Structures are given as C-alpha cells and as structure tokens.
C-alpha cells in the first residue's frame, strides 16, 4: 500500500467511519492538534528524558493516540466508535499523581517563570503550549459536536503535568528557572 492516495488533493479528508470533510474542519483541527502534541512529546522523549519522565511521556503518547482516534471518529460512526479503546478516567488520575509526586521535588512556585532552561525542560514547555492549543481546538469542536468530558479533562491535566515536568527537568539538570520580572 502506498503512503499517498491522492484522495486529499482537493483539500478534504475522510473521518474514521464517517464522511469526507474539509481539512480545516473543526474535527480535523482538533485531532491534528493532538497529533502535533504527540510529536512534541516525542521530541521531548528523544531529547533524553530520564527513565521516570520518559515513561510518563511514553504513556501520554499512547493515550494521545487513543484520543486522536476518538476525535477522528464522528459520533455518527457507531461501528467505528465501538472498536476504539475508551479514554480511561484513570489516565487523568495518573497525571494528577505524577504532578503531585513531581511537585514534591520542587520549591513552591511564587513567581511566573519564563519557559526554557535545560533542553528537555524547554521541549516540555513547548509541548505544554502545544497542549494548550490542542485543548483550545478540542473545545472549539465541542461547541459544534459533543466531545467526551474525559478528553477535555485529560488535555487540561496533561498541560499541567507538562509544566511541572518542565520544572522538574530543570531541577534535575541543575538549571535555575528564570523568573519573569515585569519591567516598569
């Protein structure tokens, strides 16, 4: 099977189990942003995340693939939806547990910090921003068609996790965070 099909040359694409839609359809924007987020996590993992953060990021990548598949499947595609794995609420609980554990390594946050620091931390900060964009795209879709509450909650919690993971990556690398000091 060839990677190119030429079926999207006119600017449309097929949803899983559903109709063809424009490539800028809200559903395509949503799962495309989740795909971009997944790639950003892959970059962070490749940067050299330690075993702890690497395992957490690998789990998130797997979970994001499931979320992307759910977003690529319209509610009307009941047969396709039936074969997809469910978005598990335990994923959200696991992110919360990881956030709590990582925050235990960190000094309390009393100021805004600028994204950056060690290369892995910078990648995680970028992934957090991509996650926020994905969340916005999914919320936009939700205004038109219902999206599972777990998907919305997961993306919100994942961005929190990525922020804390970036801080932990800086701390583990011995890199001081840069505090934002407004110029007056």
N, C-alpha and C positions, 0 to 999 in steps of 0.2 A: 504494500500500500504506500503510495506517495504521500509526502507531507503536505503537498499543495493540492488543493481540489479545484481551485478557481471559482468555487461557488460563492465566495465572498467578494469577488472583484467589483461588484456594483455597490458595495457598502452595506451589505446585510449579512447576517449570520443566523445559524439555526440554534434554537434553545434545545436543551436536553428534553426529549419527549414532547417538544412543543413546536410552535410555528417559527418561521423566519422573521427576524426583526432587524431594524437598523442597528448598525454597530454603535450608535450613540444612544440607544435605548437605555432607560434607567436601569434595567436589569443587567444589561451588558456592562454599563458603567460600574455597577456595584460589584459584580464578580470579577471584572477586570482590575478594579482597585484592590480587591482581596488577593488576586494573583500577583499584583505588584508588591503588595505587602509580603507575601510568601517569598518572593525573590529577594526582598530586602533582608528578611531573616536568614535566607541562605547566604547572603553576603556576610552578614554578621557572624554566622557559624564558621564560614571559611576564613574569616579574619583570625580565628584562633581562640574561640571561646573555650574556657576551661570545661572540664567534664560536667560540672554542675550546670553552668549556664548553657552549655552545648546540648545537654539532654532536655532542658526546658525549652530551648528554641526548636529542637527537633520535634518535640511533641506538639508545639504550636504550629509548626509547618504542616504536620499531618492533619491536625484539626482544621487548619485553614483550608486545606484541600477539600475536606468534607463540607465546610461552609461554602466554599466556592461552588461545589457541585449542587448544593441546595439552592444557592442563589441563581444558578444557571438553569434551574428547573422551574417552570411556571406552575402555579397552584393547579392549573387545569390539567397538568400532565400526571394524573394519579398513578398510572402504571410505572412511569419513570420514578416518581417520588417513592413508591413502595420498595424499590430495590436499593435506594440510597441509605447509607448509615445515618442514624439520627445524630443531631447535635446534642451532645450529652451535657446536662447541667453540672455534672461532676467536673467538667473541664474548667468551669468558672470557679468552682471551689478550689481546684488545684492551683489556679493562678493566684487566688487570694492567699492560699497557704504559702506559695512561693514568695509573694510580695511581703507577707508578714515575716517570713524567715530572713529574707534579704535585708529588710529594714532593720532587723536586729543587728546587722553588721555595720550599720551606717549611723553617723551622727544625725541628730534631728535636723530637719530642713527648716531653717529660719529665714531664708532669703530665696529669691528667684536665682536660678543658675542658668548660665549660658550653655547650650548644647556643645559638646566637644569633649576634649580631654584625650585619653588614650584612644588609639584607633578603633578598638572594639566598642568602647563607650560611644564614640562619635557615630559609628554604624548603628548602634542601638537607639541613639537619639533620632537619627534619620528614620529608622524603622518606626519609631513612635509617631513621628509626624506623618508618615505614610499610613500608619494605622488610623490616625485621626481622620485623614482624608477618606480612607475606606469606610470608616464609620459614617461620615457625612453622606457618602454615596449610597450606603445601605439605608440610611434614614430617608434620603430622597426617594428611593424605591418604595420604602414603607408608606410614604404619603400616597402612592398610587396603588400598591398591592400589599397585602399583609406580609410581613417578614416575621419569622419566628422570634419570639421575645429572647430566646437563648442566644440567637445570633447577635442581636443588638447588645445584650449584656456582655457576651464574650468579647466583642471588639472593644467595648468600653474598658473592660477589665484588662485586656491584653495591652492597651496603650499605657495603663497604669503600671503594669508589670514591666513593660519595656523601659519606662522612665526609671523605675527602681533598679532594674538590671543594669542600665547605663551607669547609674551612680555606683552600684556595686562593682562594675567592671573598672571604673576609675579607681575606686578604693583598693581593689585587689592588685591593680597595676601600680599603685603608689602615686597616682596622679591627682593633684589637687583640683577640685572643681572651681570654675570661675564664677564668682558671684556677680550678678548683674547689679551694677550701681548706676542708677539713673543720673545723667548729667543735668545739673540745674543751672 
